[in-house]
């Protein structure tokens, strides 16, 4: 069976490679999905120097605790966290979703670097900039088709 890609399962563990690093794009946006993604990342080949980066936002219509739990899970599994907000906040004020995601990172065991960015594609670009050969990146896409197209464009540019 072929791996998931943007053509056969858009936004579902779409595995890509960029400058000798591994990228996974996924639409998961709940704590259960985050735990499953972390388990999948734990199974990926890595070395002691492998850094993990995650690019994430949250849907504004979720409960505060659910938004905190997203990053609570990821903060223990990823070194670099790129938080982003975009135009669609689903009723939340600007900055509110990022603030809740940041709260979830309090006490994180692994996260050592956190950035906040306005705009999904700018956040994706920042996540890619951070990668070195052998690194891994999880991009939790919001605008699935557009974000996957953006990633493919960046990958093709090398």
C-alpha positions as CSV (number, residue, x, y, z in Angstrom):
1,X,0.0,0.0,0.0
2,X,1.5,3.4,-0.9
3,X,2.1,6.0,1.8
4,X,-0.5,8.7,2.3
5,X,0.1,11.7,0.1
6,X,-1.7,14.9,-0.8
7,X,-3.3,13.1,-3.7
8,X,-4.8,10.0,-2.1
9,X,-5.4,11.3,1.5
10,X,-5.0,15.0,1.7
11,X,-4.2,16.1,5.2
12,X,-3.8,12.6,6.6
13,X,-0.2,11.9,7.6
14,X,1.1,13.2,4.3
15,X,4.8,12.3,4.3
16,X,7.3,14.6,2.5
17,X,11.0,15.2,2.3
18,X,12.7,18.6,2.2
19,X,16.4,19.2,2.2
20,X,17.1,15.8,3.8
21,X,14.5,16.3,6.5
22,X,11.2,14.7,7.0
23,X,7.9,16.6,7.0
24,X,4.4,15.3,7.9
25,X,1.4,17.4,7.1
26,X,-1.8,16.4,8.9
27,X,-5.2,18.0,9.7
28,X,-5.4,16.5,13.2
29,X,-6.6,19.2,15.7
30,X,-7.6,17.4,18.9
31,X,-5.6,16.0,21.7
32,X,-6.3,12.4,20.7
33,X,-4.9,13.1,17.2
34,X,-1.8,14.8,18.8
35,X,-1.1,11.7,20.8
36,X,-1.4,9.5,17.7
37,X,0.9,11.8,15.7
38,X,3.5,11.8,18.5
39,X,3.4,8.0,18.6
40,X,3.9,8.0,14.8
41,X,6.9,10.4,15.1
42,X,8.4,8.3,17.8
43,X,8.5,5.4,15.3
44,X,10.3,7.5,12.6
45,X,14.1,6.9,12.3
46,X,16.1,9.6,14.1
47,X,19.5,10.3,15.7
48,X,20.4,12.0,18.9
49,X,20.9,15.3,16.9
50,X,17.4,15.1,15.3
51,X,15.3,18.1,16.2
52,X,11.6,18.1,15.9
53,X,9.5,21.1,14.9
54,X,5.7,21.5,14.9
55,X,3.7,24.2,13.2
56,X,0.3,24.5,14.9
57,X,-2.8,26.6,15.4
58,X,-6.2,25.7,16.9
59,X,-9.8,26.1,16.0
60,X,-11.3,29.0,17.9
61,X,-14.6,27.2,18.4
62,X,-12.9,24.6,20.7
63,X,-13.0,24.6,24.5
64,X,-10.1,26.5,26.2
65,X,-8.9,23.2,27.8
66,X,-8.9,21.4,24.5
67,X,-6.7,24.1,22.9
68,X,-4.3,23.9,25.9
69,X,-4.2,20.1,25.6
70,X,-3.0,20.3,22.0
71,X,0.3,21.9,23.0
72,X,0.5,20.1,26.3
73,X,0.9,16.9,24.3
74,X,3.2,18.4,21.7
75,X,5.4,20.3,24.1
76,X,6.7,17.0,25.5
77,X,7.5,15.7,22.0
78,X,8.8,18.6,20.0
79,X,11.8,20.9,20.4
80,X,10.5,23.9,18.3
81,X,6.9,25.1,18.4
82,X,5.7,27.5,15.8
83,X,2.2,28.8,16.9
84,X,0.1,30.6,14.3
85,X,-3.2,32.4,14.0
86,X,-4.9,33.1,10.7
87,X,-7.9,35.1,9.6
88,X,-10.5,32.5,10.7
89,X,-10.6,32.6,14.5
90,X,-14.2,31.3,14.8
91,X,-15.4,33.9,17.2
92,X,-12.2,34.4,19.2
93,X,-10.4,37.7,19.6
94,X,-7.0,38.1,17.9
95,X,-4.3,36.5,20.0
96,X,-6.7,34.4,22.1
97,X,-6.0,31.1,20.5
98,X,-2.2,31.5,20.6
99,X,-2.4,32.5,24.3
100,X,-4.3,29.3,25.1
101,X,-1.8,27.2,23.0
102,X,1.1,28.9,24.8
103,X,-0.6,28.1,28.2
104,X,-0.5,24.4,27.3
105,X,3.2,24.6,26.9
106,X,3.8,25.6,30.5
107,X,6.0,22.9,32.0
108,X,6.7,21.3,28.7
109,X,9.5,18.7,29.0
110,X,11.0,19.0,25.5
111,X,10.0,22.3,23.9
112,X,12.9,24.7,24.1
113,X,11.9,27.3,21.5
114,X,8.4,28.8,20.8
115,X,7.5,31.4,18.2
116,X,4.2,33.1,17.4
117,X,3.4,34.0,13.8
118,X,0.4,35.6,12.1
119,X,-0.5,33.6,9.0
120,X,-0.5,29.9,8.2
121,X,1.9,30.0,5.2
122,X,4.3,32.3,6.9
123,X,4.4,29.8,9.8
124,X,4.9,26.9,7.5
125,X,7.9,28.8,5.9
126,X,9.3,29.5,9.3
127,X,9.0,25.8,10.3
128,X,10.9,24.8,7.1
129,X,13.6,27.4,7.7
130,X,14.4,25.8,11.0
131,X,15.1,22.4,9.6
132,X,18.5,20.9,9.2
133,X,19.3,17.5,7.6
134,X,17.8,14.7,9.6
135,X,15.3,16.9,11.4
136,X,11.5,16.2,11.5
137,X,8.6,18.6,11.1
138,X,4.9,18.2,11.8
139,X,2.8,20.8,10.0
140,X,-0.8,20.8,11.4
141,X,-2.5,22.3,8.4
142,X,-5.6,24.4,8.7
143,X,-6.4,25.3,5.1
144,X,-5.7,21.7,3.9
145,X,-5.5,22.0,0.1
146,X,-3.9,25.5,0.1
147,X,-1.3,24.5,2.8
148,X,-0.4,21.3,1.0
149,X,0.0,23.2,-2.3
150,X,2.2,25.7,-0.4
151,X,4.3,22.9,1.0
152,X,4.7,21.2,-2.4
153,X,5.8,24.5,-3.9
154,X,8.5,25.0,-1.2
155,X,9.7,21.5,-1.5
156,X,10.0,21.8,-5.3
157,X,12.0,25.0,-4.8
158,X,14.4,23.0,-2.6
